[in-house]
Amino acid sequence: MVKITQNVEVAYEVESTYSDPADSTLSHLGLLDTFDPRSVEMNITPVPSIGQSTDAHHASGPIAVTVPIKVACQGDGWQQLLGRAIGKTDVYGSVDAPHSLTTNADSIAVLAKEGTDYTLVTGVVPNEVTLTADYTTGGYITCEANCTGFYSQDATEANANFSNDGKLLIDDYSGVAFPSAPTTDPLLPTDLTVSYGATTDADGLQINRTAGHYVEIGERYMRIYDTAGTLDSGYASGDHAALLADGVVDLDHSDTETITELVAVLNAGVTSSATANAGSADPQNLLKGIYKMTGSNVDIPVVADADPTLTSFTNLKTVALKIANNNTAIPGKVTRGDGSPDVTAWLANKAISRGKADITLDLTMTAEDETLYDKYVAGTTIPLIRLDFGTSGSVALTNGTITSFSRPLTPGGEIVDTMSIKFRGAGDYKNFSSYAISADWTL
């Protein structure tokens, strides 16, 4: 019988330890466009000998596993790929979010199913992820991820048990139900709003606590730390104790819809700790970054546009958000299995180290005015750009520098702007540049 791609489904499980899933639950990855769990390079080196074939012997090198994945933005699979490219932050307790760029290589296990055949890849790390919306051709918003994998293995039985017969992987999904596909429609380009803030109020929010304390602002959460670098529990009191949760504030809470409301929440925990200078502004429009209190005060800028929902890019043609992590693979020998006997292999991706991240937003749109071109020639930044997916969350990009701008003229056609923008976070303390990107969903 001929195999066809429509029979393939993919599920994933989040790994708390690289390459070692818990084998306890599976979530559906969504509609597939491109996927190859068997993209394995064996790195066989021929060893020639005089008077014999040039391949008289073969020396086996490290086994390299790569996993190309492209899915429609359906369900939450795309959020996992994009969010783990940003990085997982334990915001507080067990709330994990793509709060900012991290140094950790967050991984998932990917299980492919074709009828009763299964293929498992553990240690799947998104290295380069591109989110694309094309308004000119129709179709879904897509998320494309180039990933590395620890190892790829097929199940010998029809029940997704990979641990038998002395295999390298020791994972058994035979008792775990394969999930159903998402029932909601994938996101369309029309579900995405891209907007920007052109100017800021430098002291939109002022916080007064103690010199040396500092504040982190992400797309969803604000975290306040004391001088020892631990969350400031002094705010967890009064009516908002649960909201503040030991120094963590939900900026998308019904009690924090404006800077004025946010100040009221902060001051309920610590008397006279905050001042609103841009009272009607949305706290989610605070510039993402890390700010240190000097002389017990800190000024946090907020987008000062008259419209608190920012200014929308209109007449968009294409949008492409790209995260390139420049991760480093660490090869090594691995011994695993069920003990009868254990299996040893030399893997190219025995471990993964996260490298520097390049955040790029590419836009094409019908030209309207000179606002962004003026910023380009002046070398000034766009303080905040937001990609808003409605109920599916949002992505905030901070301090964007337009690195290229073109506006070709073609007779009989509209004038189209093409821009490439790179980002860095705001603030003045620690690794504030990690807030170049921040997302509003949980992982």
VEXDOGU-833781 format. One record per residue: x, y, z of N, C-alpha, C in turn; residue in one letter. Coordinates in steps of 0.05 Angstrom, whole numbers, plus 5000, padded with zeros to 4 digits. Example, Ala and Ser with C-alpha at 12.3 -4.5 7.8 and 13.67 -1.06 7.14 Angstrom:
BEGIN
526448865156524649105156526449345156a;525749555142527349795143525850015157s;
END
This chain:
BEGIN
501749765000500050005000501850255000m;501150454984502750694982502250865007v;504450965018504351145041503751435031k;501851565045501251845038501552015064i;502352265059502952445082500552505100t;498152495088495852575104495252385127q;496652155128496251965149498052025173n;499752225171501752275192500652485211v;500752425237500152625258502452635277e;502752865291504952905309503953015336v;504952895357504452995384507053065398a;506953205419509353285434508953265464y;511153245478511153255507513453435516e;512953625534514953805544516853645562v;519453695558521553555574522553735596e;522453645620523653795642526653755643s;527553525632530353465630530953405600t;533053525589533653495561533753195553y;532353125533532252855520530952645537s;529652715560528552515577525652585585d;523752535567520952605573519852425594p;517652515607516452365629514752135619a;514152125593512351915582509651915595d;508552145602506152155617503852295603s;504352475584502252615571503152705543t;501252735525501852825498499853045490l;500853235474499153455463499553455433s;497453515419497553515390499053765379h;500753725359502353945349500854115329l;498654015317497054165298497554075270g;496454225251496654165223499554185213l;500453965200503253955190503454065162l;505554205157506254285130508854155121d;510854145139513354015134514253875160t;515253635157516153485181517853245173f;519953195187521652965181523052865206d;521852675220523152575245525352375239p;525752305214527952115207530152255192r;530452515196532752665184535252605200s;536452385195538752285211541252255193v;543352375202545952355188547852185204e;548651955193550251765208553251835209m;554052025192556852115191558851875188n;558451715167560151485161562651585146i;564951525156567451615143568851375130t;569351375103570751155091573651145099p;574750905103577650875110578850715087v;580250855068581450715045583950555052p;584650365035587050205039588150145011s;590850125009592150074984591349794974i;590649774948589949524936587049434942g;585549614956582749544963580949764954q;578349724958576449934953577050184970s;576250414959576550654975574750655000t;572850475000571250435024571750155037d;574350095040575049835051573949805079a;573850015094572650005121571050265125h;569150255143567550495150567950555180h;568450805186568550895214566151065220a;564650995240562251125247562851375265s;561851605256562151845271559651905287g;559352155297557052225313554452225296p;552352125308549752115295548352385299i;547752525277546552795279543552775271a;541852875288538952865283537953155280v;536653215258535353475255532453435250t;530753615259527853585257526653835245v;526153845219524754075208521754045213p;520554265224517754255230516454515220i;514354495205512754725197509854655202k;508554825218505754775225504055025220v;501454985216499655205216499255295246a;498755545250498355645277495555565287c;495455305295492955185304493455055331q;491555085350492054985377494355135390g;495954985406498155125420500955015412d;501054835392503654725384505554945374g;504455135358506155355348507255525371w;505555555392506455715415508755575430q;508655315430510855165443513455205427q;513255185401515655215384516755505386l;515055705383515955975384516756055413l;515255965432515756035460518455915470g;519055665461521555545470523955645455r;523455765431525655905418526356155433a;524256285445524856515463526156415489i;524956215501526056105526523956095547g;524155895564522255855586523155985611k;521456155623522056285648519956205669t;520956105692519156045714518456315727d;516256435719515556705728514956705758v;513456515767513056475796511656205800y;512456055820511255795825511655615802g;509455515790509555335767508655475742s;508655745741507755885717510155935699v;510355785677512555815658511555975634d;513156165625512356335603514756415587a;514356485561516556605545516856895553p;517756945577517857205590520057385578h;522257255570524557385559526457175548s;528557255533530557075524532056955547l;532656695546534056565568536556425558t;538156325576540556165568539955875568t;537555785575536855505575535955405548n;536655165541535755035516533254865523a;530954975519528454835526527754635504d;526954395513526554185493523854045497s;522953915475520553755475521253485463i;519553285469519753025454517453035434a;518052935410516152935387515552645379v;513052575379512152305372510452315346l;511452195325510052175300508451915298a;506051935288504351695285503351675256k;503751435245502751375218501351105220e;498751125223497250875227498050755254g;499350515253500350385278503350405280t;504650555263507550595264508150855279d;510250845295511051085311514051145308y;514651395308517451485309517651695331t;519651665348520051855370522751995367l;522752255371525152415373525152565400v;527152515416527252665442529252895439t;529253075458531153295458530853475434g;528453535426527953705403528053995413v;530054145402530554425410530154605386v;528354795387527954985365530355175364p;531855165342534155345339533355605324n;532055565302531155795286528255765280e;526655955288523755945285522756195270v;521156155250520056375235516956365234t;515756575243512756595242512056765218l;510356665200509856805175506956845170t;506157085163503457145154503557285127a;502157185107502157295080499357385073d;498957645071496257755066495657755036y;497557685019497057704990496157444978t;496657224991495956964979493856814994t;493056905017491256745034492756525048g;491356335060492656125075492856195104g;493956015119494256045148496856185155y;496856285180499356375192500956115198i;503456115191505055875196507455925214t;508355715227510655725245512655505235c;514955595226516955405216519355395235e;520155155243522255125263524354935253a;526855015253529054835247530154755274n;529954495280530554395306532854185305c;534254155327536053925330534653725348t;535453465346534353255362536453095375g;535852975398537752805412538152535397f;535952405390536052145377533352085366y;533251935343530751855330530551555330s;528151455338527851165341525051085334q;524750855321522150745314521350535334d;518750515338517750305356517450045341a;518249825353518049565341515249445344t;513749555363510949465366509049685357e;506549615357504449815349503449975373a;504849965395503750105419505650315429n;507450415413509150645419510950595444a;511850345446513850275467516550275454n;518250465462520950485450523150375467f;522450255490524450185510525349885507s;524049735491524649445489527049395471n;528049145473530049045454532649195454d;533449295477536049425479536349675462g;534349835460534450085445535750305462k;536650515447537950735462535950885478l;533550945467531551085482530150895501l;529250995523527950835543525150935549i;523851035528521151155531518950975523d;516850985539514550805534511950965535d;510851005511508251155509505950965504y;506350705509504250505503501750555520s;502050685543499750735560498751015559g;499751175540499051455538497251495513v;494951605517493151645494494251855475a;494051785449494951985429492752195427f;493452445428491352655429489952705403p;487552815405485952895382487053155371s;486653195345487553445332485853675342a;486953915343485354155351482954185333p;480754265345478254295330477854585320t;479354775331479155045322480555085296t;479655285280480955345255483755475261d;485655425243488255555246487955855243p;489856005254489756295253490256385224l;488756585215489156715189490756975193l;491957075171493257335173491457555184p;488857535177486957735187486457715217t;487357495230487157475259489457615273d;491457705258493857825269493758135265l;494258275287494558565286497358635293t;498758785276501458875281501359175286v;502359265309502159555316504759645329s;505059905330507560015342506960275357y;508760335375508760585390511160745382g;510760995373512961155361514361325382a;512961395404514161575424513561455452t;515161545471514861445499514761675519t;513561625541513661795565515861665583d;518061805587520361685600519861605629a;517961735642517361665670514461605673d;513361445654510561385655509761245681g;511461075692511060955718513560995734l;513161095759515361115778514860935801q;516960785809516760615833518860695853i;518060715878519960785900519860565920n;522160435923522260205943524760235959r;526960125950529560145964531760145943t;533760305946535960315927537160035923a;537559965899538659695893536559495885g;534059545892531859375881531659425851h;530559225837530159265808527559145799y;526759225775524159145764524559035737v;523358805731523258675705520458705693e;520358795668517758825655517758645630i;515958455629515458285606512858355593g;512058205573509558265559507158215577e;507358025595505057955613505558025642r;508057985651508558005680510658215686y;510358345709512358515722513358365746m;515958365750517158235773518958435787r;518658465813520158655829521958495848i;524558565847526658415862527858595883y;528758465905530258625926533158625919d;534858745937537658775931539158505930t;537958295942539258025941538457875916a;536757995899535957855875533757655878g;532257675900529957505904527457675902t;525257545894522757685891521957825916l;521158075914520558245937517858175948d;517758035971515257945983513858165998s;515158405999513858626013511258716000g;510958645975508558735960506158545964y;506658315974504458115977502858166002a;501158366001499458426024496958566015s;495058596033492558736026490758576007g;489058725993487058595976488258455952d;490758535945491958435920494158235926h;494158105950496257925957496557695937a;494357585928494457365909495457465882a;494657695873495557805848498557855848l;499457975870502358045872504157805875l;503157595888504557345889507557375894a;508257505916511057535923512657695903d;511657925896513158105878512658065849g;510557915841509857875813507157995808v;506958165787504458295780503558205752v;501058135749499958065724498958325710d;500358405689499658655676497158635658l;496158395655493658355640491358285658d;491558355683489458295703487258505701h;484858435709482658635708483158865727s;484858825747485559045766487859215757d;489059155733491359305724491059395695t;488759505689488159575661489359835653e;490160005673491460255667493760285687t;495560475681497760535699496760625726i;494560775727493360865752492460625768t;491160425755490260185770492660025779e;494760005763497159865771498459995796l;498560255796499660395819498060335845v;495460325842493760265865494359985876a;494859795857495559525866498259515880v;500159655869502859655881502759795908l;501260005911501260155936499560025957n;497859825949496459675969498259495985a;500559425973502559255987504559406001g;505559625989507659786001506760075999v;506460216022505360486022507060676006t;505660825988506961035972509360925957s;509060695944511260575930511360645900s;509160755889509060795861507461055854a;508161175831506761415822506161375792t;503761465785502861445757503161715744a;504961735724505261985708503961965681n;503261715673501761675648499361495655a;497661605671495561455685493761285667g;493061395643491161255626492461045608s;495161035608496560845591496160555600a;496360365581496060085587498759985598d;498759855621501259745632502759555614p;501359425595502659245577504259405555q;503859665555505459835537507959955551n;508559865575511059935587513359805571l;515559945568517759825552518959595567l;519259365552520159115565523159145571k;523959065595526759085602527159065632g;529559135642530259125670531259395679i;530059495701530659765710531459755740y;533659875746534759875774533960135788k;533260105814532560335830535060465840m;535360715833537660875842536661095860t;537661105885536561295904533761235911g;533060975910530460865916528260925896s;528961045873527061105852527760975826n;525760905811526260805784524060915766v;524861015742522961115722522760905700d;520260825694519860625673518260755650i;519360765626517960895604515660725594p;513660865583511260735571510760875545v;509660725526508860845500506861075505v;507461305494505861545499503861615477a;503461435458501561495436498761545448d;497361715435494661785445492861545446a;493161365427491561125426492960905443d;491760825465493160635483493560355470p;492260305448492660045434494760065413t;496360275413498560315394497460385366l;499160425347498460495320498760255302t;496660175288496859925272498259985246s;499959785238500959785210498659715192f;498159885172495859835154496959745127t;495159615112495859515086498359335085n;498559165105500758975106500558775083l;502758695073502858485053504058225064k;506358245078507558015091508758095117t;508657905136509857945163511457685168v;513957715176515657485184517257555208a;516657415230518257445255520157215257l;522757265260524757055260526357075285k;526656845299528456815322530656615314i;533156705313535356535307537156525332a;537356285344538756265370541656205368n;542656125344545456055342546355855364n;544755645368545355455388547855285381n;549155185401551655025397551054735406t;551454545388551254265394553754165408a;553454005429555653895444555653585440i;557353475422557353195417558453035442p;557852785443558852615464557752335463g;558952165479558151885481555751865500k;553751705492551451665509550951365513v;550551285537549851005543547151005557t;545250865544542550855555541350585546r;538950535556537550295548536250155571g;535349915567533949765589535749575604d;538349585599540149415615540549145604g;539549085580539748805570540548785541s;542948875533544649045549544049335543p;545449525556545249805549546449855522d;545650075510546650145483548350395485v;550550395471552350635471552450745443t;552251015441552351145415553751415419a;554951505397556251775397554351965382w;553252155397551152325386552152615382l;551452725360552353005354550953205372a;548553135382546953315399546553205427n;548753105438548552985465547553195485k;548353445481547453665497547353915478a;545754105486545454355471546054595489i;547654775478548155035493546955255476s;545355425490544055645475546055865470r;546055955445547756175437546256445437g;547456635424546156905422543756885404k;541857065409539357055394539157305377a;538457275352537857495334534857505330d;533557725336530757765333530257955310i;528957855289528558025265525558015257t;524558255251521858275240522058395212l;521058245192521058335164518158405157d;517758645146515058745139515058845110l;513058775095512458915070509659025071t;509259275062506659395064506559635044m;504059705037503659935020504660185034t;506260345021507360585034505060795038a;505160925062503161125068504261395075e;506261395094507461645102510461605107d;511761805119514661795122515461735151e;513561655168514161615196516561425200t;516361185189518360985194520861045178l;520561155154522961225138524561445153y;523161635165524561845181526061715204d;524961515217526461385239528861235228k;528561125204530760975192533161165186y;532661385172534861565165535961705189v;534361745210535361875234536761685253a;536461425249537661225266536361195293g;533861285295532461255321530860995321t;530060915345528760655348525660675348t;524460455343521560425347521260305375i;520160455395520260355422518960085427p;516560045414515159795419513559715394l;513759465387512159345366510759095378i;508159065372506658845383505358685360r;505658425361504158245344501958125362l;499458185356497258115373495557905359d;495357665371493857445359491057415372f;490057615385487457605399487557425423g;485757235424485657055447487956855448t;489656845426491956675426494456805436s;494257045448496557175460497857385442g;500057485451501457695437504457675441s;505957795422508857815424509658105423v;511258185442512258465443515158475435a;515958665419518658705409519458985418l;521759015431522559265443525059385430t;524959655427527159805417528059695390n;526359725370527059635343528659835327g;530759735315532459895297531959795269t;531059975251530659905223533459875210i;534059635202536759575191536759595161t;534459575148534359615119531559715112s;531559885091529059995082529160035052f;527159945038527059995009524260065001s;524160234980521560324970521760354939r;521760134925522060144895519560254882p;519960384860517760494845517260344819l;514860254815514160104791511760244777t;511960324752509760454738507160294739p;505060424746502460294745501860134770g;503560134790503159974814503360144839g;502560034861502760174886505660174896e;506260364913508960384925509060204949i;511060034951511159834973513759884989v;513459895015515659915034516559635042d;519159585042520159335053522159405075t;521759305099523359365122524359115137m;526759135148527758935166528559075192s;527558965214527859105240529058905260i;531158995275532358835296531758965323k;531858815345530858905371532858855393f;532659025414534058985439532159085461r;532558985485530759065507531359345517g;529759435536530159695548531259665576a;532059885589533059875616535959945619g;536959895643539659975650541059775668d;540059525670541159345690541159065680y;543158915688543458635681543158585651k;541858365644541658285616538958395605n;538658665606536158775597535558725568f;537758665552537258615523535758355519s;535558185539533957945536531058005532s;530158245538527358325534526958445506y;528758375487528258445460525558325450a;524858095462522357955455521157845480i;518457855482517057745504514257675495s;513157445505510557355495508657315518a;506057325511503957315531502457045528d;503756825537502356575540504056395558w;502956175567504355995584505455755568t;507455635579508755405566508255145582l;
END
